[in-house]
Amino acid sequence: MQRFKNKHVLITGGTSGIGKATAQEFIDHGAQVIITGRFQDTLEKTVHELGPNARGIVSDAGKMADLFALEGSVAAITPKIDVLYVNAGFGKYASLENVDEAHIDEMVNVLVKGTLFTVQQVLPLMTAGSSVILNTSIVTEVGMPDSSVYSACKAAVQSFVKTFASELSPKGIRVNAVSPGPIATNYFDRSNLSEEQVEALAGDVLAQVPLARFGEPSEVAKAVSFLASDDAFFIHGTEIFVDGGFPKVRV
Ligand SMILES: NC(=O)c1ccc[n+]([C@@H]2O[C@H](COP(=O)([O-])OP(=O)(O)OC[C@H]3O[C@@H](n4cnc5c(N)ncnc54)[C@H](OP(=O)(O)O)[C@@H]3O)[C@@H](O)[C@H]2O)c1
């Protein structure tokens, strides 16, 4: 039960959904966990729910000033991070005709720049034996309507898995990703889609899941904790899909 005892875990975007469930998973196995989120009040509420082994840092993954302050804020809590789970993000949807520059900037800032600079900034706190896990998505493997920008940004993150793994191998730091399929979270809250559109999309997606349901955030969390554990000590530069068998090619 205590396989992460004395381990320090940083999870970006830990106030709900997959990030929060992953924080709970690590805490259940003995870890000290720091979560980030954009808002003090949500962060405080979540830290309270997670209990005494959780701490919170207000940090917006889409803002460079916050990303550059992250190392200092984390170091004020712990001198080392054993597991970094870069999870903060959301998916914004629009048809090709309706994508504008602000849409692209928002997605690139949080998902692409946010992921790269989070890893860059936290790296000085990580040593041999530690592990980075990135949050990718099934959208990199399918042609899903209205998701061109989000899918491209997650594809960039998927690409980081290989390049970061190659760069961090000499330091003995493993890099992998967990790619969630449809998971029941607050994911659609900032999707730019109406309630009806969300319902239609969810129905369409659900019809394609061989296991015929949305996944639970805790099911993604278990894959993240596996990749971070000693059981995955020789797993490096790859991606685990937690998607109920979602078909990987669709036009
Ligand atoms: N649910 C799915 O089906 C699914 C599938 C594949 C991939 N994903 C990915 O999984 C990750 C987590 O999403 P979720 O499904 O768990 O949705 P969620 O319940 O909405 O959780 C998103 C989390 O990310 C945080 N966040 C969002 N923007 C942030 C920012 N700029 N800076 C810091 N934190 C930020 C949110 O915190 P605050 O709002 O408090 O800032 C929240 O804790 C995302 O990267 C998403 O793209 C989800």
The ligand as an ORCA input file, in Angstrom:
! r2SCAN-3c Opt
* xyz 0 1
  N     -11.771     13.760    -19.881
  C     -11.363     13.252    -21.028
  O     -12.113     12.580    -21.745
  C      -9.926     13.457    -21.482
  C      -9.429     12.664    -22.514
  C      -8.111     12.823    -22.925
  C      -7.309     13.770    -22.312
  N      -7.830     14.550    -21.322
  C      -6.915     15.545    -20.709
  O      -6.876     15.301    -19.317
  C      -6.434     16.495    -18.658
  C      -7.323     16.727    -17.444
  O      -8.645     16.979    -17.890
  P      -9.933     16.382    -17.164
  O     -10.634     15.552    -18.159
  O      -9.575     15.801    -15.847
  O     -10.808     17.714    -17.030
  P     -11.203     18.606    -15.767
  O     -12.023     17.827    -14.806
  O     -11.793     19.840    -16.369
  O      -9.807     18.956    -15.076
  C      -8.905     19.860    -15.653
  C      -7.873     20.239    -14.624
  O      -6.866     21.025    -15.271
  C      -6.763     22.269    -14.572
  N      -6.436     23.307    -15.511
  C      -7.078     23.656    -16.643
  N      -6.455     24.680    -17.228
  C      -5.393     24.987    -16.433
  C      -4.364     25.936    -16.497
  N      -4.297     26.838    -17.490
  N      -3.431     25.974    -15.510
  C      -3.493     25.077    -14.488
  N      -4.457     24.144    -14.370
  C      -5.382     24.105    -15.343
  C      -8.122     22.477    -13.917
  O      -7.934     23.292    -12.773
  P      -8.597     24.750    -12.589
  O      -9.812     24.809    -13.479
  O      -8.906     24.780    -11.126
  O      -7.511     25.684    -12.978
  C      -8.455     21.057    -13.500
  O      -7.803     20.723    -12.306
  C      -6.472     17.586    -19.715
  O      -5.160     17.814    -20.196
  C      -7.332     16.988    -20.823
  O      -7.024     17.531    -22.084
  C      -9.110     14.407    -20.889
*
